[in-house]
Amino acid sequence: MTNMPPEHPVKKHHFFTSLRNSFFTGVVVALPIGVTIWLITWFVGMVDTKVKPLIPAHYVPDWVFAIPGLGIIISIIALWMLGAVASNFLGSRLLRLGENLVARVPLVRNVYKTLKQIVVTMANQKDQAFKEVCLLEYPRKGLWAIGFITSDLKGAPAQHLKEAYACVFVPTTPNPTSGFLLFVKRSDLKILDMTPEEGAKMIISGGMVASEEDLEKLKNLEDMEEPMPSL
């Protein structure tokens, strides 16, 4: 009579494999949610600490100060009122008068004009910015990086670079808010069939996520990992 091998080790192996996969799946699902909640809570708390002290305590009940996000609500209302005032004739005259006063202050006028030009340019080009995702050889020949085309080259650099150049923003990994501005020939760029959101996901994930399909695969680790064959 042939002795059959015990089945308990195989079941035990499958149990711990399933437990490990479920744990990492929970981490993948919970980490973005937790970080998002933490960032929102931090931002709301920061705005509340800056705005709530500006509210006159004599005219507002104490329970109002306990409302989370009150500073953001007040900031949104204040910005809306400022925009409404600046849109009419009297408000635009007052705004122009304030800008003329700022223009007479050394150093401050340079900072104000620069910031205003950046904000106005971004507002006018919000539909065109970061529409194209490209590949470019950077930082040396043979190495490729993902970049975002922001616009065609303009201003003083365009006077020296006569060919068709584009402004390309190359973000860093995993923090895409910092990076490098490069002036690259259009002919040296390879336009990718990829949305800016997909490009940002690929950069943040270090290349692990390139599309929604890849993101779904990461959420289901049990399907990605094959069980070890039983002996």
Buried (B, 14 or more C-beta within 10 A) or exposed (E): EEEEEEEEEBEEBEEEBEEEBEEBBEEBEEEEEEEEEEEEEEEBEEBBEEBBEEBEEEEEEEEEEEEEBBBBEBBEEEEEEEEEEEEEEEBEEEBEEEEEEBEEEEEEBEEBEEEEEEEEEEEEEEEEBBEBBBBBBBEEEEEEBBBBBBBEBEEEEBEEEEEEBBBBBBBEBEEBEEBEEBEBEBEEBEEBEBEBEBBBBBBBBEEEBBEEEBBEBBEEBBEEEEEEEEE
